[in-house]
Amino acid sequence: MKRLIGIVAAIAAAGACGRPAAPPSTVRIAAAADLRFALDELTAAFKREHRDVDVAVSYGSSGSFFAQLLNRAPFDLFLSADIAYPRQLAERGLTLPGAEFVYAVGRIVVWTQASSPLPLERYGLKALVDPRAGHVAIANPEHAPYGRAAEAAPRAAGVYDRVAPKFVFGENVSQALQFVQSGSADAGIVALSLAVSPTVRDGGRYWEIPPDTYPRIEQGGTILSWAANADAARLFRSFMLTDEGRAVLKRYGFFLPGA
């Protein structure tokens, strides 16, 4: 009898070994486009600590995601370039109680290809008045916080009327950068976090726009009330706010709350 029990146990164990592993928990993130490179690094670091949690990120403009989330788009965590969007979702009862958090303050730069003749270092924003800057790419200010900042800075510099006719609009700040990289635009006003990324910095030059010339880009997130995996979303939120997570954000040029 003991021998029979042992055989049955062995067969059961062998069967268990042959089954595929249970799929990991997944946190689905809707993230502002300026986070593309920083969040890729954050995600890799997060997964080293939480191997049982998968991360699926979609990048886009914060305003577009906000509109989708009003219709309960299938995401767990929203990382916006403007904390106002998560707060508006909370006011509508579409987030978990007390889930909103600020994770960084964004900054903008004028970016050109390395071969561009525009004298950014000498004239900064005023270099965009140069006739050789025929097209200037920015994110669409109707739904992208970085686009609104990109409109405000030339006003503060007194060159808006001469630069605005040159604007070409990307769906988000990442697409605005792509316009300049591809040669479709001669310069762009984009996120510092994109300009300093490893795949971008060697191909271009940038001039940082003084933060007091555009609205503060206070970036924040929240967990949606219909999150399929709220626990995984909380884990990722907590990781972003650890010293390790904040160090990654700092490397990509973000100001840190409380720093």
Buried (B, 14 or more C-beta within 10 A) or exposed (E): EEEEEEEEEEEEEEEEEEEEEEEBBBBBBBBBBBBBBBBBBBBEBBBEEBEEBBBEBEBBBBBBBBEBBEEEBEBBBBBBBBBBBBBBBBEEEBBBEEBBBBBBBBBBBBBBBEEBEBEBEEBBBBBBBBEEBEBBBBBBBEBBBBBBBBBBBBBBBEBBEEBEEBBBBBBBBBBBBBBBBEEEBBBBBBBBBBBBBEEBBEEBBBBEBEBEBBEBBBBBBBBBBBBBBBEBBBBBBEBBBEEBBBEBBBBBBBBBBEE
